[in-house]
Amino acid sequence: MAKKQTEIKNQPKKSRKKKILFIFILLLFLSIIISGLITWYIYFEKDRFRPRSYNYFEFPAKTQIFFNKNYPQIISIADSIENELAIIEKESQRILNMEKEYPDQKNITEKAIEKLNKIQADAKGEMSKIINQLNSIFVTANLGSSSFEESFREETKKAEEKLNLVNNKIINESAPYKSPEKKPQGLIEKIKSYL
């Protein structure tokens, strides 16, 4: 009788130890997998360029990848132009809301919206021309032309200058219509604005 009772008491301890060992091994295995995924992301995926889809103009993904690899300034300027066009869109919406609030001042708000729409349309037209130029540079590069190396830097510089002109034009022409930025009032807002 005494042997049976001690055997019964020892069995749950052994199965409990097996369960703890199993959970420990499972957690160790999961931590190895997670650390491997984090390492893979940091070394391989973090810096990999992903083509962006632009809302206001078409910029083919293959052309974006090519210029990101060879001339990344083009991509950063295109991103800046996209952001400025988005700001113009928001400002147009803000002015429309103001028009609803103050219907007596409709003639002023209509002129502002007209001007912002013209700025946006002009920028879209200029961007389509510049992107056509960038696409021709990309196609020439893929043809393996020997004259490509000579003209690549010149043509890309010209395209970069045009992009900078479009970007500066958008910023300068839309500046009077942009809402003033609110300056932080209290200490907490000032700290948040620096972060």
RARA-V557982 format. One record per backbone hydrogen bond with DSSP energy under -1.0 kcal/mol. NH is the residue of the N-H (numbers start at 1). CO is the residue of the C=O. If there is no record, write none. Layout:
nh=NH co=CO
nh=NH co=CO
This chain:
nh=5 co=1
nh=6 co=2
nh=7 co=3
nh=8 co=4
nh=9 co=5
nh=10 co=6
nh=11 co=7
nh=14 co=10
nh=15 co=11
nh=16 co=12
nh=17 co=13
nh=18 co=14
nh=19 co=15
nh=20 co=16
nh=21 co=17
nh=22 co=18
nh=23 co=19
nh=24 co=20
nh=25 co=21
nh=26 co=22
nh=27 co=23
nh=28 co=24
nh=29 co=25
nh=30 co=26
nh=31 co=27
nh=32 co=28
nh=33 co=29
nh=34 co=30
nh=35 co=31
nh=36 co=32
nh=37 co=33
nh=38 co=34
nh=39 co=35
nh=40 co=36
nh=41 co=37
nh=42 co=38
nh=43 co=39
nh=44 co=40
nh=46 co=41
nh=64 co=60
nh=65 co=61
nh=66 co=62
nh=67 co=63
nh=68 co=64
nh=69 co=65
nh=70 co=66
nh=71 co=67
nh=74 co=71
nh=76 co=72
nh=77 co=73
nh=78 co=74
nh=79 co=75
nh=80 co=76
nh=81 co=77
nh=82 co=78
nh=83 co=79
nh=84 co=80
nh=85 co=81
nh=86 co=82
nh=87 co=83
nh=88 co=84
nh=89 co=85
nh=90 co=86
nh=91 co=87
nh=92 co=88
nh=93 co=89
nh=94 co=90
nh=95 co=91
nh=96 co=92
nh=97 co=93
nh=98 co=94
nh=99 co=95
nh=100 co=96
nh=101 co=97
nh=102 co=98
nh=105 co=102
nh=106 co=103
nh=109 co=105
nh=110 co=106
nh=111 co=107
nh=112 co=108
nh=113 co=109
nh=114 co=110
nh=115 co=111
nh=116 co=112
nh=117 co=113
nh=118 co=114
nh=119 co=115
nh=120 co=116
nh=121 co=117
nh=122 co=118
nh=123 co=119
nh=124 co=120
nh=125 co=121
nh=126 co=122
nh=127 co=123
nh=128 co=124
nh=129 co=125
nh=130 co=126
nh=131 co=127
nh=132 co=128
nh=133 co=129
nh=134 co=130
nh=135 co=131
nh=136 co=132
nh=137 co=133
nh=138 co=134
nh=139 co=135
nh=140 co=136
nh=141 co=137
nh=142 co=138
nh=143 co=139
nh=145 co=140
nh=151 co=147
nh=152 co=148
nh=155 co=151
nh=156 co=152
nh=157 co=153
nh=158 co=154
nh=159 co=155
nh=160 co=156
nh=161 co=157
nh=162 co=158
nh=163 co=159
nh=164 co=160
nh=165 co=161
nh=166 co=162
nh=167 co=163
nh=168 co=164
nh=169 co=165
nh=170 co=166
nh=171 co=167
nh=172 co=168
nh=173 co=169
nh=174 co=170
nh=177 co=174
nh=190 co=186
nh=191 co=187
nh=192 co=188
nh=193 co=189
nh=194 co=190
